[in-house]
Amino acid sequence: MIPKPTDDVLIRLAAIAARADEVLAPDQPLGRPRVGLNTAKNDRRRAMEKILVLLADPEVRTYVADLKERGLLNFSG
């Protein structure tokens, strides 16, 4: 059985997913004005920093650890 996350954890996990989408986006997404390479790198760096802050949240860490203990996640992190 998958444990139900609290609302706060769920919101943080959704924010991580949104930031990951930013990090993995192509350098020149469709429908956006052209930006310099440094701007794209800085945007990705800021998104990655936000992901790391969210992952450091004690509630998120506890929830992820619980999923790993149950064998529902298979990664190191």
Protein Blocks (a to p, Z undefined) as FASTA:
>chain_A
ZZdddfklmmmmmmmmmmmmmmmpcfbdghiacddfklmmmmmmmmmmmmmmmmmpmklm
mmmmmmmmnopaccdZZ
